[in-house]
């Protein structure tokens, strides 16, 4: 299948879903710090972490689109390959949960994730200039990794407040050696490329790490409009803007 060179892709697109999950595989969707009601989890009032496990793309899309209409601190998914038996924890639905995916539930590394976040006070959206700085550094880092590690061109994405890179792996087993490889790569990138405006998150090396669901809204703090002597800090929808080698 051919993909347009410039478009905003999300996980709601079944062709994009297939890049992340093979038939029969399971993904956890997680929403931390929920405080309220939503038809996405049956209309009940919940306070805590909402989670669900999905092997059905239609159910995944329905639940997340409903959930994204609620007040939330972010909607995330398990990026690496996880044990499909976890589906029995919450079968294609979201619910209040105290049990989420752990590192021991992960079967393989499928991606090297790179998260580039503008430096700003915690709990607030990025400004447009801060986001632009993150995306410029994202593209610089992408080129350096492709050149030095000979990885295929990565997926490039906008998290809502910063930039993402995803480098596809050939399903590496979850071993301490592979975990250390990803940890060391991220720490090396941070040493090389962190600057006064953008930093690379070095904590995303563990296999159970959750990742922003592309197509959902980043809501940190309050959205701020442009004003006198004030930059706008809007809520933004996350999306993939370049499929890299997968789109060829």
N, C-alpha and C positions, 0 to 999 in steps of 0.2 A: 504494500500500500504506500502511495506517495503522500507526503504531508506538505502543506503550504510552508514557505520559508518564514513567514511572519504571521503568527497567530497566538492567541492565548489559550493554551490547553489546560484541562483540569482532569481530575480523576473521575469526573462524571462522564467523560467520553469513554465508551467501551474500548476503543482502539488504544487509548492511553492506558487504561486499566490493564490491558494485556501485556504491556511492557513491565508492569510491576508484579503481576500475579499470574501464575499458570493455573489451568483448570484443576479444581480440587484443593487449591491452597487457601489458607485462611489468613485474615488480617484482623487485628484488633483496632478498633476506633476508641479513642479515649478523650474525655473532656475533664480536665482537672478543675477544681474550685467552682463547681456548679452550685448555684443558689437560686432555685426557682422552679417553675413548672414549664412543661413543654409536651405537646403531643408526641414528640420524638421518643419520650420514655413513658408514654401512657398517661400523661397529664398529671401525674402525681408531683407533689412538691418534694424536691430532693435538695440535699445540701451535702456536697462531697464530690467524689469522682464518679462520673458516668462513663460506663464502658460497655462495649459490645463486640462480638466476634462474628465475622461475616465471610461467607464463601459465595454469596450471591450478589452480583453487581447491582441489580435492581433494588434489592433491599438496602444495600449500602447507600445508594444514592438517595432513596426516599428518606431514610433515617437522618442522614447528614444534612440534607436540605432543610428538613424540619428543625433540626438542632441548631442550625446556623441562624435561625430567626430569633433564638433566645439570647439572653445575656450570658456571655461565656468568656473565659480567658483564653480560648483557643481550642481548635479541634485538630486532633493529631492521629497518626496511624503508625503501626509498627512497620518499619521500612524493610527489615530483613526477613528471611524465611522463618516462620514459626511452626510449632507443632500443630498439625491440623486437629488434634483431639481437643484443643482449647475451645473449639466451636461449641462444645457442650456446656461451657460456662454461661453463654448468653447467645442463643441460636438466632443469628441474623436480626438482632434487636439490641437496643441500648437500655441500660438499667443502672441504678445505683450499685456500685460494686466496690468491695475492698480488696479484690484479688485481680491483679493485672499481670501482663506478661513479664516474666523475669528472664534474665540471661540464660538460665538453664532450660527455658522453654524454646530457645532459638536453635534452629537446625543448620543454618548457613548464613554467611555474609553474602549478600547479593550486590551491595552498593558500598562505595566509599563516599560518605556524605561530608560536604564542606558547607558550613553555615557562617556567613559573613554578616556581622551585625553592626550597625552604626553605634558609636559610643555616645551614650546619652543617659540621663537619669533613668533608673528602672521604673517600669510600670507606665510608660508613656509611648504613644506612637512616634515614629520617626517623621521628620519633616521631609519635604521633597528633595532638598539639597542633601540631607543625610542619606536618604535612600539612594540617590544618584551616586554618591561617593562609594557606597557599598557595592553597587552594580559595576562601577568602573573597576574596583579592585577585584571583584568576582571574575571579570573577563581576563584581567591580567593573570590571576592565579590559574585559571583554566588553561591558558596558553602555556604557562610554565610547567604545569603537571603533564600535559600532553607531550611537551618536548622532552622532559627529563625522565618520565616514567613510561613513555610510549603507550599510554592508555588511549583508547578511542575517545573522540570528542565527547564531553559530558552533556547530560541534561543541564540546562541553565534555567533557573526559576527565580521568581520573586516571592519571598515568604510573606509579604505584606509590609514588613518594616525593613527587611534586608534582602540579601541575595543568597541563593542556594546553588551548589553544584552537586551533581550525582554522577559518579563514575561507575559504570557497570562492571561487575566482577563475574567470573564463571562459577558462582555458588561455591565459595570456599567454606570448608568446615569450620565450625566455631571452636578454634583452638587458641591457647594462650599465645602461640606464635603469630597467628593471623590477627588477633586482637592487638598485639604489640605493634605489628606492622602498621595498622591503621592509626593507633595512638601516636606512634613516632612520626608518621607522615603529617598528622594534624599539628603536632607540636613543632615540627620543622617549618611548616607553612606559617604558623603564628610568629615564629622567630624572624622569618624572612619578610613577611608582608604586613604584620600589624603596624598601624600608624596612629597618629593622633586622632583619627576620625573613625576608623573601622577596625574591628578585631575579629579574628577567627576563633570560633568556639572549639576548644580542644577536648571537650567532655563527651562528644558524640560518638566515641569509638566503641562503646559497648553494644552488643548485638540487639538488646531489647530497647534501644533508644527510640523514642517516638519522634515523629516528623510531621510538619504541618500538612494537613490535607489540602491539596491544591484545588481551589474552587471555593474555599471557605474564607471567612472574614477574620482578619487580625484585629482584635479589639483589646488594646491595652489602655487603661485609663480612660480619658475622655477625648473625643475627637474635637480638635480646635480649629476654627476657621481662621482665615487670614485676617489680620487686623493691623492697626497702626503699630509699627515696630514689632510685629509678631508674625512669625511664619505659621502657615497652616500645618496642622498635624492630623491628617485624616485617617479614618479607618479605611483599609484597603483590602481587596480580595486577592488572595494568593493565586499564582498561576505559573505555568511553565511557558517560557517564551522562546526556548530553543531546545529541540530534541537531540541535538548533537548527532552522533553516529547512528542512533536508533531511528532517526527520521529519514535516513538515506535509502 
